[in-house]
Amino acid sequence: MEFMVDALAPGFLIAVPQLLDGNFFRSVVYLIEHSEEGAFGVVINRPSDLMVADLLGSLGLVLPKVSESRVLIGGPVQPDRCLVLHREGDPTGGSRAITGTLFLASSQASLTRLFSSVDPEALCFAGYSGWGPGQLEKELEEGSWIPGPPNEDAVFHGDRDGLWDRSLRSLGIDPMFLVKGGMVS
């Protein structure tokens, strides 16, 4: 099976149950970018023990209106880097547009602007998930990931613990019958 470049991003990558890598076991990745040079995204269902306020404080940002939410572990690449997916909609403020309604911020100026607003609709990630040229395509051919359409409401709302199961079921897949390389017949 051959996958088209850019057909996957933005979108979901849902790990098959047999993907035992601790970074990706039962994970749902929001794939932000996919090209011939590689791919990157963030795991959206792996909360850490770190609070957003503490992470921003460690970056020297002391802001009055920081959410009480937890930082999500975006992946194993650069775990000390802070990335924020948000719906603020100001690409001129240092954020990059992913879709018409979803943006990515990482600069200190954009984080300050974003978290200075009242209750931003935003998720804070420590690190990200990355693949080199051809690596993701190989993993897809091996059956390690199931691609799915993006669901921005699932990115921002709902139970993170149940996201993997819900994402598979939204594609008509019962996780109990899923085996690496395809479905049980």
KAMO-V789748 format. One record per pair of residues at least 6 apart in sequence whose C-alpha atoms are under 6 Angstrom apart, sorted by the first residue. I is the first residue (numbers start at 1). J is the second residue. Records with the same first field share a line. If there is no record, write none. Layout:
I->J ; J
This chain:
5->35
6->34 ; 35
9->31 ; 32 ; 33 ; 34
10->31 ; 32
11->30 ; 31 ; 148 ; 149 ; 150
12->29 ; 30 ; 31 ; 147 ; 148 ; 149 ; 150
13->28 ; 29 ; 145 ; 146 ; 147
14->28 ; 145 ; 146
15->26 ; 27 ; 145
16->144 ; 145
17->26
19->25
28->43 ; 44 ; 164
29->42 ; 43 ; 44
30->41 ; 42
31->40 ; 41
32->40 ; 41
33->39 ; 40
36->133
37->133
38->131 ; 132 ; 133
39->130 ; 131
40->129 ; 130
41->129
42->74 ; 128 ; 129
43->74
45->160
46->72 ; 73
47->72 ; 73
48->71 ; 72 ; 73
50->70 ; 71
51->69 ; 70 ; 71
52->69 ; 70 ; 71
53->66
71->124 ; 125
72->125
73->125 ; 126
74->125 ; 126 ; 127 ; 128
75->127 ; 128 ; 129
77->127 ; 128 ; 129
78->127
79->126 ; 127
81->126 ; 127
82->125 ; 126
83->105 ; 106 ; 124 ; 125
84->104 ; 105 ; 123 ; 124
85->103 ; 104 ; 122 ; 123
86->102 ; 103 ; 121 ; 122
87->101 ; 102 ; 121
93->110
94->110
95->104 ; 105
96->103 ; 104
97->103
143->180 ; 181
177->184
